[in-house]
Amino acid sequence: MNDRNGDEASQIPRPQRRLRPKRDDEGYEHPPGSVSRRRFAAVFGVASAFVVVAGVTFFGVGMVLGASLGPGMGGFVAQFDNVSYTEGDADIYPVLGAHAACDDAPQLEANLNGTTLLDGGVTFYKDLPLPDNFAPDQIARVSIVADSGGSPTEVTDLNLRLTALSADSIELGNTKIREFGPDSYEDTGDANDSFAPVGDGSLDPTADASRVPEFGIDAETFVLPKGGTAAAHQVSLGSISLQNLDLFVVIDDESDLSSPATRVVEPGNRTCTSLANAM
């Protein structure tokens, strides 16, 4: 794939480590995103010794950036400076997962089974709406900021549920992007059969059919050499060791926080229907 440019540029804001950027800082005002709803009509396999995809952005079905990050809408930002996985068992597939606006929202689950190396900074933040006794343009931001301490740190069994991932480049080795037929996944006539169960999916066509989704991506290596930013709904791991940890909450005007998210579903209207209508 060629690098994206123009109106195809990534729509995910890059959080900054400083709390209050200047109002004229560049890089955090973005035009609305778009979602491809095209499905594969047949099995599509890509098997190569090494695949490099530049300027990649993955979007979950029926989600756009503003929806997945908006306060009262669900999702938090997860940013990693450098990710390197070479253990031979990386899977990405669709699931129906918990979301602040919907209990069964379409998401992607990414499993890096084994050891992943993280190098540099690690940032998580979540923007939340505030009660009426605060100013109407204020939000609360919960932030976790840390780093690997000058050398890569090992993370075991890194698992993310997300609706968007943006990276300047991604390196995939021995990769297959494919659709499964009804003989591989459970087909009871229910739309839920197209999704893998959260935390227990498999891209092995010989696995129990209830665990296999209709579509998935598997790779032996998964590397984000320049890091990446995800609209995440869950991050789980076996173990991690980080340095210089800061955990804090700040209340401020949206315009004074880096990369504020737009609220598209208000508190009191958090339903799957509202989530779909916000697209």
PAZA-485343 format. One line per field, with one value per atom (N, C-alpha, C): residue number from 1; x, y, z. Coordinates in Angstrom, 2 decimals, padded with zeros to 5 digits, m for minus. Example, Ala and Ser with C-alpha at 12.3 -4.5 7.8 and 13.67 -1.06 7.14 Angstrom:
BEGIN
i = [1:1:1:2:2:2]
xx = [013.19:012.30:013.20:012.85:013.67:012.90]
yy = [m005.69:m004.50:m003.30:m002.25:m001.06:000.03]
zz = [007.80:007.80:007.80:007.08:007.14:007.87]
END
This chain:
BEGIN
i = [1:1:1:2:2:2:3:3:3:4:4:4:5:5:5:6:6:6:7:7:7:8:8:8:9:9:9:10:10:10:11:11:11:12:12:12:13:13:13:14:14:14:15:15:15:16:16:16:17:17:17:18:18:18:19:19:19:20:20:20:21:21:21:22:22:22:23:23:23:24:24:24:25:25:25:26:26:26:27:27:27:28:28:28:29:29:29:30:30:30:31:31:31:32:32:32:33:33:33:34:34:34:35:35:35:36:36:36:37:37:37:38:38:38:39:39:39:40:40:40:41:41:41:42:42:42:43:43:43:44:44:44:45:45:45:46:46:46:47:47:47:48:48:48:49:49:49:50:50:50:51:51:51:52:52:52:53:53:53:54:54:54:55:55:55:56:56:56:57:57:57:58:58:58:59:59:59:60:60:60:61:61:61:62:62:62:63:63:63:64:64:64:65:65:65:66:66:66:67:67:67:68:68:68:69:69:69:70:70:70:71:71:71:72:72:72:73:73:73:74:74:74:75:75:75:76:76:76:77:77:77:78:78:78:79:79:79:80:80:80:81:81:81:82:82:82:83:83:83:84:84:84:85:85:85:86:86:86:87:87:87:88:88:88:89:89:89:90:90:90:91:91:91:92:92:92:93:93:93:94:94:94:95:95:95:96:96:96:97:97:97:98:98:98:99:99:99:100:100:100:101:101:101:102:102:102:103:103:103:104:104:104:105:105:105:106:106:106:107:107:107:108:108:108:109:109:109:110:110:110:111:111:111:112:112:112:113:113:113:114:114:114:115:115:115:116:116:116:117:117:117:118:118:118:119:119:119:120:120:120:121:121:121:122:122:122:123:123:123:124:124:124:125:125:125:126:126:126:127:127:127:128:128:128:129:129:129:130:130:130:131:131:131:132:132:132:133:133:133:134:134:134:135:135:135:136:136:136:137:137:137:138:138:138:139:139:139:140:140:140:141:141:141:142:142:142:143:143:143:144:144:144:145:145:145:146:146:146:147:147:147:148:148:148:149:149:149:150:150:150:151:151:151:152:152:152:153:153:153:154:154:154:155:155:155:156:156:156:157:157:157:158:158:158:159:159:159:160:160:160:161:161:161:162:162:162:163:163:163:164:164:164:165:165:165:166:166:166:167:167:167:168:168:168:169:169:169:170:170:170:171:171:171:172:172:172:173:173:173:174:174:174:175:175:175:176:176:176:177:177:177:178:178:178:179:179:179:180:180:180:181:181:181:182:182:182:183:183:183:184:184:184:185:185:185:186:186:186:187:187:187:188:188:188:189:189:189:190:190:190:191:191:191:192:192:192:193:193:193:194:194:194:195:195:195:196:196:196:197:197:197:198:198:198:199:199:199:200:200:200:201:201:201:202:202:202:203:203:203:204:204:204:205:205:205:206:206:206:207:207:207:208:208:208:209:209:209:210:210:210:211:211:211:212:212:212:213:213:213:214:214:214:215:215:215:216:216:216:217:217:217:218:218:218:219:219:219:220:220:220:221:221:221:222:222:222:223:223:223:224:224:224:225:225:225:226:226:226:227:227:227:228:228:228:229:229:229:230:230:230:231:231:231:232:232:232:233:233:233:234:234:234:235:235:235:236:236:236:237:237:237:238:238:238:239:239:239:240:240:240:241:241:241:242:242:242:243:243:243:244:244:244:245:245:245:246:246:246:247:247:247:248:248:248:249:249:249:250:250:250:251:251:251:252:252:252:253:253:253:254:254:254:255:255:255:256:256:256:257:257:257:258:258:258:259:259:259:260:260:260:261:261:261:262:262:262:263:263:263:264:264:264:265:265:265:266:266:266:267:267:267:268:268:268:269:269:269:270:270:270:271:271:271:272:272:272:273:273:273:274:274:274:275:275:275:276:276:276:277:277:277:278:278:278:279:279:279]
xx = [000.83:000.00:000.86:000.41:001.12:000.77:001.64:001.35:000.07:m000.74:m001.96:m001.60:m002.40:m002.18:m003.50:m003.47:m004.67:m005.76:m007.01:m008.14:m008.19:m007.19:m007.13:m006.19:m005.67:m004.74:m005.44:m004.64:m005.20:m006.03:m007.16:m008.06:m007.85:m006.91:m006.74:m005.79:m006.19:m005.30:m004.16:m003.01:m001.84:m001.74:m001.95:m001.86:m000.45:m000.35:000.94:001.18:002.45:002.77:002.57:002.72:002.50:001.00:000.64:m000.77:m001.53:m000.97:m001.67:m000.84:m001.11:m000.40:m000.90:m000.08:m000.52:m001.67:m002.54:m003.71:m003.33:m002.17:m001.79:m000.92:m000.81:m000.07:m000.67:000.19:m000.29:m000.47:m001.37:m001.43:m002.58:m003.46:m004.55:m005.93:m006.03:m007.32:m007.41:m008.42:m008.50:m009.88:m009.98:m011.30:m011.98:m013.30:m014.03:m013.46:m013.56:m013.06:m014.10:m013.71:m014.64:m014.38:m015.36:m015.27:m015.59:m014.76:m015.08:m015.97:m017.11:m018.03:m017.94:m016.95:m016.81:m016.39:m016.99:m016.64:m015.98:m015.16:m014.57:m015.63:m015.69:m016.68:m016.19:m014.90:m014.35:m013.11:m012.55:m011.35:m010.23:m009.55:m008.45:m007.26:m006.24:m005.08:m003.87:m003.10:m001.84:m000.78:000.07:001.12:002.45:003.26:004.54:005.57:006.83:007.89:007.91:007.54:007.57:006.69:005.81:004.90:005.07:005.22:005.30:004.15:003.31:002.19:002.44:002.46:002.76:001.49:001.46:000.34:m000.97:m000.95:m002.14:m003.10:m004.39:m005.42:m006.47:m006.72:m007.77:m008.97:m010.17:m011.38:m012.33:m012.93:m013.92:m015.20:m015.95:m017.19:m018.15:m018.65:m019.65:m019.12:m017.81:m017.24:m016.46:m016.45:m015.53:m014.79:m013.75:m012.91:m013.66:m014.40:m015.08:m016.01:m016.65:m017.57:m016.82:m015.69:m015.01:m014.27:m013.98:m013.23:m014.07:m015.26:m016.03:m016.43:m016.36:m016.84:m018.31:m018.67:m020.03:m020.29:m019.27:m019.42:m018.61:m017.63:m016.80:m015.47:m014.50:m013.18:m012.21:m010.94:m009.88:m008.69:m007.78:m006.60:m005.50:m004.91:m003.74:m002.65:m001.53:m000.44:000.86:001.57:002.85:003.87:005.08:006.11:006.70:006.90:007.47:006.99:006.48:005.98:006.65:007.21:007.87:007.45:006.75:006.30:006.78:007.53:008.08:007.89:006.86:006.66:005.87:005.34:004.71:003.23:002.54:001.12:000.35:000.25:m000.53:m001.83:m002.96:m004.28:m005.07:m005.83:m006.75:m008.06:m009.16:m010.45:m011.58:m012.78:m013.91:m014.58:m014.99:m015.74:m016.86:m017.80:m018.82:m018.45:m017.98:m017.45:m018.17:m017.91:m018.51:m018.01:m018.92:m018.68:m019.57:m019.14:m019.91:m021.31:m021.53:m022.84:m023.60:m022.96:m023.57:m022.85:m023.61:m022.99:m022.36:m022.85:m022.36:m022.01:m020.94:m020.53:m019.48:m019.54:m018.50:m017.14:m016.15:m014.80:m013.82:m012.54:m011.48:m010.71:m010.38:m009.52:m008.18:m007.10:m005.74:m005.01:m004.56:m003.86:m002.43:m001.47:m000.06:000.38:000.26:000.49:001.99:002.44:003.86:004.43:005.65:006.36:006.41:006.02:006.11:007.08:007.89:008.82:008.24:008.16:007.74:008.95:009.19:010.34:009.87:010.21:009.82:008.60:007.80:006.68:005.44:004.64:003.34:002.34:001.25:000.27:m001.14:m001.94:m003.37:m004.12:m005.19:m006.04:m007.49:m008.37:m009.81:m010.46:m011.26:m012.01:m013.43:m013.91:m015.21:m016.05:m017.37:m018.24:m018.37:m018.73:m018.85:m020.30:m020.68:m022.05:m022.36:m023.63:m024.10:m023.52:m022.99:m022.45:m021.06:m020.53:m019.30:m019.66:m018.70:m018.93:m019.22:m020.09:m020.53:m019.42:m018.34:m017.27:m016.11:m016.31:m015.24:m015.42:m014.28:m014.28:m013.24:m013.33:m012.34:m011.50:m010.20:m009.30:m008.52:m008.62:m007.85:m006.66:m005.44:m004.24:m003.29:m002.67:m001.57:m000.43:000.71:001.86:003.07:003.81:005.00:005.94:007.10:008.02:008.76:009.52:010.20:011.51:011.91:013.11:014.41:014.40:015.63:015.99:015.32:015.55:014.22:014.07:012.79:012.36:011.06:010.51:009.64:009.66:008.88:007.46:006.51:005.11:004.64:003.99:003.52:002.04:001.69:000.30:m000.48:000.00:m000.66:m001.94:m003.04:m004.34:m005.04:m005.55:m006.26:m007.59:m008.63:m009.89:m009.98:m010.19:m010.10:m011.07:m011.36:m012.14:m011.34:m010.12:m009.27:m007.82:m006.93:m005.50:m004.83:m004.00:m003.28:m001.78:m001.00:000.45:001.07:002.26:002.96:003.39:003.74:004.10:003.86:003.59:003.41:004.12:004.80:005.53:004.91:004.40:003.76:004.53:004.82:005.54:004.69:004.76:003.99:002.53:001.86:000.53:m000.56:m001.71:m002.89:m004.07:m004.74:m005.99:m007.06:m008.01:m008.91:m010.31:m011.22:m012.60:m012.82:m013.59:m013.87:m015.27:m015.45:m016.75:m017.56:m018.86:m019.75:m019.28:m018.45:m017.93:m016.92:m016.34:m015.32:m015.90:m016.83:m017.41:m018.86:m019.36:m020.70:m021.74:m022.65:m023.66:m025.05:m025.62:m026.95:m028.02:m027.60:m028.53:m028.55:m027.72:m027.63:m026.43:m026.61:m025.52:m024.33:m024.58:m023.48:m022.47:m022.87:m021.96:m020.78:m020.90:m019.81:m018.67:m018.91:m017.92:m017.38:m016.11:m015.51:m015.92:m015.93:m016.20:m015.04:m015.34:m014.31:m013.37:m012.08:m011.08:m010.90:m011.65:m011.55:m011.71:m011.33:m011.45:m010.28:m010.45:m009.39:m009.50:m008.35:m008.32:m007.88:m007.94:m007.66:m008.97:m009.09:m010.35:m010.76:m009.83:m010.18:m010.59:m010.55:m010.96:m012.47:m012.95:m014.39:m015.05:m016.09:m016.70:m017.21:m017.59:m018.10:m017.02:m015.73:m014.63:m014.12:m014.52:m013.98:m014.90:m014.35:m015.16:m015.27:m016.00:m016.15:m014.92:m014.12:m012.99:m011.87:m010.63:m009.52:m008.20:m007.23:m005.87:m004.93:m004.02:m003.01:m001.63:m000.65:000.72:001.70:002.91:003.97:004.70:004.77:005.39:004.48:004.54:003.72:004.58:005.02:005.95:005.43:005.38:005.09:006.38:007.28:008.60:008.54:007.50:007.33:006.17:005.72:004.64:003.28:002.25:000.89:m000.04:m001.23:m002.25:m003.56:m004.20:m005.43:m006.57:m007.78:m009.01:m009.38:m009.06:m009.14:m010.35:m010.77:m011.85:m011.39:m010.27:m009.65:m008.21:m007.32:m005.93:m005.62:m005.23:m004.89:m003.54:m002.85:m001.52:m001.18:m000.20:000.23:001.10:002.10:002.98:003.67:004.09:004.81:005.56:006.71:007.48:007.76:007.24:007.40:008.07:008.62:009.33:008.61:008.93:008.47:006.96:006.22:004.76:004.10:003.16:002.30:000.86:000.05:m001.38:m002.11:m002.98:m003.58:m004.90:m005.71:m006.97:m006.91:m007.38:m007.42:m008.80:m009.30:m010.55:m010.19:m010.60:m010.21:m011.14:m011.04:m011.78:m011.27:m012.18:m011.78:m010.70:m010.81:m009.87:m008.48:m008.34:m007.03:m006.34:m007.04:m006.44:m006.02:m004.92:m004.47:m005.44:m005.77:m006.61:m007.91:m008.74:m010.02:m010.94:m011.77:m012.70:m014.06:m014.77:m016.09:m017.16:m018.04:m019.11:m020.20:m020.47:m021.49:m022.70:m022.57:m023.71:m023.69:m024.76:m024.79:m025.11:m024.66:m025.09:m026.62:m027.17:m028.62:m029.17:m028.30:m028.72:m027.72:m027.20:m026.15:m026.79:m027.07:m027.69:m027.01:m027.21:m026.63:m027.23:m028.51:m029.15:m028.52:m028.26:m027.61:m026.21:m025.51:m024.17:m024.22:m025.16:m025.28:m025.71:m026.62:m027.12:m026.06:m025.06:m024.03:m023.02:m023.10:m022.13:m022.32]
yy = [m001.21:000.00:001.25:002.29:003.56:004.35:005.27:006.14:006.91:007.11:007.89:009.37:010.19:011.63:012.34:013.67:014.46:014.06:013.92:013.64:012.18:011.36:010.00:009.84:010.92:010.86:010.33:009.79:009.23:010.26:009.79:010.67:010.59:009.79:009.62:010.65:011.41:012.42:011.78:012.38:011.91:012.66:011.98:012.69:013.19:014.33:014.88:014.70:014.54:014.25:015.48:016.71:017.87:018.07:018.62:018.69:019.72:020.91:021.99:022.49:022.00:022.57:023.97:024.72:026.04:025.89:026.89:026.81:026.76:027.28:027.28:026.08:025.08:023.87:023.21:022.65:021.97:020.49:019.84:018.40:017.81:018.61:017.95:018.39:019.13:019.44:018.66:017.77:016.90:016.93:016.73:016.66:015.36:015.26:014.04:012.84:011.65:010.41:009.75:008.66:007.90:006.42:005.60:004.17:003.41:002.47:001.59:000.47:000.24:m000.82:m002.00:m002.00:m003.06:m004.38:m005.48:m006.79:m007.62:m008.57:m009.49:m010.46:m010.68:m011.57:m013.02:m013.21:m014.57:m014.62:m015.80:m015.95:m015.16:m014.34:m013.52:m013.77:m014.46:m014.78:m014.04:m013.47:m012.83:m013.53:m014.29:m015.02:m014.63:m013.90:m013.45:m013.52:m013.53:m013.59:m012.34:m011.21:m009.96:m008.93:m008.31:m007.32:m006.04:m004.92:m003.61:m002.76:m002.26:m001.41:m000.04:001.00:002.35:003.15:004.00:004.90:004.16:003.09:002.24:002.76:002.63:002.90:001.82:001.10:000.10:000.69:000.55:001.04:m000.11:m000.15:m001.17:m000.95:m002.01:m001.94:m000.95:m000.01:000.92:001.97:002.13:003.10:004.16:005.38:006.39:006.93:007.65:008.10:008.88:009.89:010.73:009.92:008.90:008.08:007.24:006.68:005.75:006.45:007.76:008.46:009.46:009.76:010.83:010.54:011.53:011.34:010.94:010.01:009.51:008.52:008.25:007.39:006.11:006.11:004.93:005.06:004.31:004.31:005.21:004.82:005.64:005.54:006.51:006.54:005.70:004.81:004.03:004.30:004.84:005.20:004.52:003.92:003.26:003.83:004.16:004.74:003.72:002.47:001.43:000.07:m000.73:m002.07:m003.08:m004.16:m005.18:m006.57:m007.30:m008.66:m009.61:m010.66:m011.62:m013.05:m013.31:m014.63:m015.60:m015.12:m016.05:m016.28:m015.54:m015.82:m014.54:m013.65:m012.43:m012.58:m012.32:m012.46:m011.17:m010.79:m009.65:m010.10:m009.95:m010.41:m009.63:m009.64:m008.87:m009.58:m008.78:m009.28:m008.29:m008.71:m007.81:m007.56:m006.34:m006.06:m004.94:m004.85:m003.81:m002.44:m001.49:m000.11:000.78:001.99:002.85:003.14:003.03:003.31:002.06:000.89:m000.34:m001.55:m002.54:m003.73:m004.64:m004.61:m005.50:m004.70:m003.90:m003.04:m003.76:m003.62:m004.21:m003.59:m004.43:m004.01:m004.97:m004.64:m005.55:m005.99:m007.27:m007.77:m008.14:m007.61:m007.90:m008.64:m009.85:m010.68:m010.89:m010.48:m010.74:m011.77:m013.04:m014.12:m014.38:m014.34:m014.48:m013.16:m012.85:m011.67:m010.56:m009.37:m008.17:m007.19:m006.52:m005.51:m004.12:m003.33:m001.93:m001.06:m000.07:000.81:002.26:003.06:004.46:004.70:005.70:006.12:005.27:005.20:004.54:005.52:005.81:006.79:006.23:006.39:006.09:007.32:007.72:008.74:008.56:008.98:008.86:010.19:010.73:011.96:011.61:012.29:012.00:013.28:013.17:014.33:014.66:015.90:016.34:016.68:016.60:016.96:018.43:018.78:020.12:021.24:020.90:021.96:022.42:021.84:022.33:023.15:023.92:024.71:023.79:024.19:023.30:022.88:023.66:023.32:022.60:022.17:021.48:019.96:019.25:017.79:017.34:016.09:015.49:014.52:014.59:013.66:012.86:011.53:010.61:010.13:010.32:010.01:009.09:008.19:007.36:007.54:008.03:008.30:007.62:006.86:006.16:005.90:005.29:004.92:003.65:003.13:001.84:001.97:003.19:003.37:003.34:003.70:003.78:002.54:001.42:000.19:m000.53:m001.39:m002.07:m002.88:m002.87:m003.67:m004.77:m005.94:m007.08:m007.04:m007.30:m007.42:m008.80:m009.53:m010.86:m010.82:m011.53:m011.74:m010.43:m009.50:m008.21:m008.39:m007.91:m008.04:m006.69:m006.27:m005.00:m005.22:m004.56:m004.42:m002.97:m002.73:m001.38:m001.20:000.05:000.37:001.16:001.53:002.20:002.09:001.95:001.94:002.76:003.71:004.54:004.42:004.28:004.19:004.71:005.33:005.80:004.63:003.50:002.30:001.07:m000.04:m001.31:m002.39:m003.29:m004.37:m005.70:m006.44:m007.72:m008.81:m009.93:m011.03:m012.27:m012.96:m014.19:m014.00:m013.15:m012.66:m013.24:m013.54:m013.96:m013.08:m012.54:m011.80:m012.61:m013.15:m014.10:m014.10:m014.61:m014.82:m016.32:m016.70:m018.10:m018.45:m019.68:m020.14:m020.74:m021.01:m021.56:m022.89:m023.63:m024.89:m024.66:m023.45:m023.15:m022.43:m021.48:m020.76:m021.21:m021.01:m021.45:m020.63:m021.30:m020.60:m021.06:m020.33:m020.66:m019.73:m018.84:m017.86:m016.57:m016.48:m015.30:m014.46:m013.15:m012.27:m012.35:m012.69:m012.80:m013.87:m014.83:m015.90:m015.37:m014.17:m013.60:m013.09:m012.96:m012.41:m013.50:m013.37:m014.29:m013.88:m014.82:m014.44:m013.63:m012.61:m011.77:m012.62:m012.50:m013.19:m014.66:m015.21:m016.65:m016.96:m016.03:m016.27:m017.08:m017.61:m018.38:m018.21:m018.14:m018.10:m019.44:m020.48:m021.84:m022.43:m022.70:m023.21:m024.56:m025.25:m026.54:m026.42:m025.19:m024.98:m025.11:m025.13:m025.17:m024.02:m024.33:m023.35:m022.12:m022.26:m021.12:m020.09:m020.45:m019.54:m018.82:m019.28:m018.76:m017.68:m016.48:m015.42:m015.61:m014.75:m014.80:m014.27:m013.46:m012.77:m012.57:m012.59:m012.34:m012.12:m011.62:m011.38:m012.09:m012.92:m013.51:m013.31:m013.12:m012.82:m013.42:m013.70:m014.20:m013.07:m011.91:m010.74:m009.54:m008.65:m007.43:m006.34:m005.38:m004.35:m002.97:m002.07:m000.66:000.11:000.25:000.84:002.30:003.01:004.41:004.58:003.48:003.54:003.61:003.67:003.73:004.24:004.67:005.20:004.48:003.98:003.21:003.85:003.75:004.01:002.67:002.51:001.21:001.13:m000.09:m000.35:m001.31:m001.99:m002.80:m003.08:m003.00:m003.41:m004.37:m005.59:m006.55:m007.18:m007.63:m008.22:m009.08:m009.96:m010.81:m010.06:m009.31:m008.55:m007.47:m006.40:m005.28:m004.54:m003.95:m003.13:m001.80:m000.70:000.63:001.56:002.65:003.63:004.98:005.87:007.27:007.37:006.64:006.58:007.82:008.41:009.49:009.08:009.12:008.83:010.03:010.68:011.92:012.18:013.05:013.51:015.03:015.59:017.03:017.43:018.55:019.14:020.44:020.57:021.77:021.96:023.13:023.38:022.44:021.97:021.09:021.74:023.04:023.73:023.82:023.62:023.71:022.36:021.27:019.95:019.49:018.76:018.26:017.23:017.33:016.36:016.03:017.04:016.72:016.00:015.08:014.34:015.02:014.93:015.54:014.58:015.08:014.24:014.11:012.89:012.68:011.91:011.27:010.66:011.16:011.81:012.44:011.44:011.70:010.89:010.87:009.72:009.56:009.04:008.95:008.45:007.43:006.63:005.68:004.34:004.15:002.94:002.50:001.25:000.76:001.53:001.87:002.64:004.02:004.68:005.99:005.90:004.81:004.61:004.50:003.72:003.56:004.85:005.58:006.82:007.92:007.81:008.84:008.73:007.66:007.46:008.47]
zz = [000.00:000.00:000.00:m000.62:m000.60:000.62:000.98:002.12:001.87:002.92:002.81:002.86:002.18:002.26:002.06:002.18:001.95:002.91:002.35:003.21:003.65:003.22:003.68:004.87:005.38:006.51:007.74:008.67:009.90:010.65:011.20:011.92:013.43:013.91:015.34:015.89:016.90:017.48:018.23:018.17:018.90:020.23:021.36:022.63:022.90:023.56:023.91:025.40:025.77:027.16:028.05:027.50:028.36:028.54:029.68:030.05:029.24:029.08:028.39:027.22:026.01:024.86:024.56:023.84:023.42:022.43:022.43:021.56:020.08:019.72:018.31:017.97:018.87:018.54:017.31:016.47:015.28:015.57:014.80:014.84:015.60:016.23:016.93:016.46:015.38:014.78:013.49:013.37:012.22:011.60:010.30:009.65:010.01:009.78:010.12:009.39:010.03:009.45:008.58:007.99:007.16:007.38:007.07:007.32:006.05:005.68:004.57:005.05:004.39:004.77:003.81:002.96:001.97:002.63:002.24:002.77:001.68:002.08:001.13:000.62:m000.67:m001.25:m001.29:m001.13:m001.18:m000.31:m000.16:000.67:000.02:000.85:000.36:001.26:000.75:001.57:001.08:002.00:001.68:002.50:001.84:002.54:001.92:002.66:002.14:003.24:002.84:003.83:004.69:004.08:004.85:004.17:004.92:004.37:005.15:004.47:005.12:004.60:005.50:005.14:005.76:004.96:005.46:005.61:006.64:006.84:007.03:007.81:007.91:008.97:008.72:009.71:009.63:010.74:010.79:011.51:010.96:011.60:011.84:013.00:013.31:012.52:012.33:011.58:012.24:011.46:011.95:012.91:013.03:013.95:013.17:013.67:013.19:014.40:014.15:015.26:016.31:015.90:016.88:017.75:017.17:017.95:018.96:018.54:019.43:020.55:020.40:021.43:022.23:021.77:022.40:023.83:024.73:026.10:026.09:026.96:026.99:025.87:025.08:023.91:024.07:024.92:025.11:024.41:024.87:024.27:025.00:025.00:025.55:024.61:024.69:023.84:024.47:023.66:024.07:023.05:023.51:022.60:023.06:022.08:022.33:021.36:021.86:021.00:020.03:020.46:019.60:020.10:019.18:019.51:018.60:019.18:018.38:018.87:018.01:018.34:017.25:017.64:016.67:017.12:017.92:018.52:017.65:016.52:015.58:015.73:016.60:016.83:017.13:016.13:016.26:015.50:016.16:015.55:015.71:014.69:014.75:014.13:014.88:014.37:015.04:014.44:014.99:016.16:017.14:018.30:018.60:019.43:019.97:021.43:021.73:023.05:023.76:025.07:025.91:025.49:025.47:025.03:025.87:026.18:027.08:026.57:025.26:024.70:024.31:024.38:023.88:024.46:024.94:025.53:024.49:023.27:022.22:020.98:021.06:019.95:019.10:017.76:016.90:017.19:017.46:017.76:017.13:017.20:016.79:018.03:018.08:019.15:018.55:019.12:018.65:019.76:019.47:020.44:019.99:020.82:020.58:021.62:021.27:022.22:022.41:023.66:023.95:024.43:024.00:024.48:023.43:023.84:023.01:023.65:022.86:023.37:023.13:024.20:024.11:024.43:023.58:023.77:023.70:024.72:024.75:025.62:025.24:026.07:025.88:026.95:026.95:027.57:026.87:027.34:027.19:028.23:028.16:028.68:028.01:028.62:028.19:029.09:028.88:029.21:028.27:028.50:028.95:029.98:030.56:030.64:030.43:030.62:032.10:032.40:033.79:034.12:035.41:035.82:035.53:035.67:035.31:036.17:037.37:038.22:037.77:036.70:036.08:034.85:034.37:033.16:031.98:031.07:029.99:029.04:028.94:028.01:028.70:029.95:030.67:030.60:030.62:030.68:031.69:032.09:032.98:032.17:032.35:031.67:032.70:032.59:033.41:032.58:033.07:032.28:033.03:032.28:032.77:031.79:032.26:031.41:032.03:031.23:031.73:030.55:030.84:029.76:030.14:029.19:029.39:030.12:030.47:031.27:030.49:029.21:028.44:027.66:027.91:027.16:027.00:026.00:025.78:027.00:027.27:028.35:027.77:028.40:027.92:028.46:027.57:027.94:027.51:028.38:028.03:027.68:026.61:026.18:026.12:025.31:025.13:024.30:024.84:024.19:024.20:023.04:022.94:022.23:022.74:022.00:021.57:020.29:019.77:018.61:018.28:017.10:016.09:016.41:015.42:015.86:014.87:015.12:014.03:014.43:013.47:013.72:012.63:012.75:011.47:011.58:010.40:009.53:010.16:009.41:010.27:009.61:010.29:009.48:010.17:009.52:009.95:008.97:009.23:008.50:009.18:008.56:008.45:007.29:007.04:007.44:006.69:007.05:006.16:006.76:006.02:006.42:005.41:005.62:004.91:005.66:005.02:005.63:004.82:005.24:005.40:006.41:006.67:006.18:005.73:005.28:006.41:006.16:007.20:007.77:007.04:007.58:008.69:008.75:009.76:010.97:010.73:011.87:012.06:013.26:013.61:012.85:012.16:011.36:011.81:012.77:013.28:012.70:011.81:011.28:012.07:013.12:013.96:013.51:013.40:012.99:013.94:015.22:016.18:015.78:014.95:014.54:013.74:013.15:012.36:013.23:014.54:015.47:016.39:016.76:017.73:019.14:020.09:021.47:022.04:022.84:023.43:024.29:024.03:024.83:024.53:023.57:023.31:021.83:020.95:019.52:018.99:017.79:017.14:015.63:014.95:013.50:012.91:013.72:013.26:012.74:011.44:010.89:011.44:012.11:012.70:014.16:014.73:016.12:016.24:017.47:017.70:016.94:016.16:015.28:016.02:017.29:018.06:018.35:018.19:018.47:017.23:016.04:014.78:014.21:013.89:013.29:011.78:011.14:009.69:008.97:009.65:009.02:010.02:009.56:010.48:009.77:010.54:010.07:011.03:010.52:011.40:010.81:011.69:011.26:012.25:011.76:012.64:013.33:012.70:013.32:013.17:014.17:014.18:014.81:013.99:014.47:014.08:015.06:014.83:015.14:014.15:014.43:014.87:014.46:014.87:015.84:016.40:017.38:016.73:017.59:017.10:018.18:017.75:018.65:018.36:019.40:019.25:020.01:019.42:020.17:020.80:022.07:022.73:023.66:023.94:024.89:025.98:025.75:026.79:026.40:027.36:027.20:028.35:028.03:029.08:028.75:029.77:029.59:030.79:030.59:031.69:032.68:032.19:033.07:032.26:032.97:032.36:033.46:033.11:034.05:033.38:033.99:033.43:034.43:033.92:034.74:034.66:035.62:035.60:035.40:036.19:036.05:036.65:035.90:036.38:036.15:037.20:037.13:037.69:036.90:037.38:036.67:037.30:036.74:036.65:035.54:035.38:034.87:035.33:034.83:034.14:032.89:032.14:030.95:030.31:029.08:028.00:027.16:026.07:025.21:024.97:024.10:024.69:026.01:026.65:026.78:026.43:026.50:025.12:025.04:023.74:023.21:021.94:021.23:021.94:022.29:022.93:021.96:022.49:021.65:021.68:020.58:020.48:021.00:021.86:022.40:021.35:020.89:019.87:020.39:021.54:022.24:023.67:024.07:025.38:026.49:027.71:028.86:028.93:029.23:029.25:027.93:026.93:025.62:025.10:026.01:025.64:025.27:024.01:023.52:022.23:021.84:020.58:019.41:019.50:018.43:018.30:019.43:019.40:018.81:019.14:018.61:017.09:016.58:015.12:014.45:015.06:014.47:014.45:015.34:015.41:014.27:013.51:012.46:011.35]
END
